[in-house]
């Protein structure tokens, strides 16, 4: 017998799931997730509750438990809906396709800023999360002798980090005394407090370029074997 979480995720994967007793479900887990994503886009992840999602769909809160057991389980479905299907990667070489993949993923985070608040605690369970990684690995591994899976996870973490930075910078104003305090205590960092990092997407581009400059064929593969020596 499947738990509610297992049943909802199995349906996302397109697997047949025995339904419980009672009338046929009016909504699918995907429709429930879509309504929750719309709500999160409007009020943020903290503003999402099973009750509010139920109100949006015109159902009782009790009815939501037919699909998920908790908000945590709902969030897993929301992530799948929000990141959507991966794009067809463009670019003349594997580095360009890395840039394309990262840019497209950053666009999804910009469209749904609350995604950066969903801290990964385990390997993903959503099919679309795997689809994005698979699209990257399929494009890069065919052109370069690098560990495409590790590179995808690294770039994914950069997207999440800079999306979080962008979210934190919104409306933030640095303390007027900070520049002088930094310069007085850390002279070598005197310009740091005044550095403009308000364009998080530009900072992400810089980070991606730094990663790509440091990646050479076989480098990432050797990393995994070096620890065993």
Secondary structure, 3 states (H helix, E strand, C coil): CCCHHHHHHHHHCCCCCCCCCCCCCCCCHHHHHHHHHHHHHHHCHHHCCHHHHHHHHCCCHHHHCCCCCCHHHHHHHHHHHHHCCCCCCCCCCHHHHHHHHHHHHHHHHHHCHHHHHCCCCCCCCCHHHHHHHHHHHHHHCCCCCCCHHHHHHHHHHHHHHHHHHHHHHCCCCCCCCHHHHHHHHCHHHCCCCCCCCCCHHHHHHHHHHHHHHHCCCCHHHHHHHHCCC
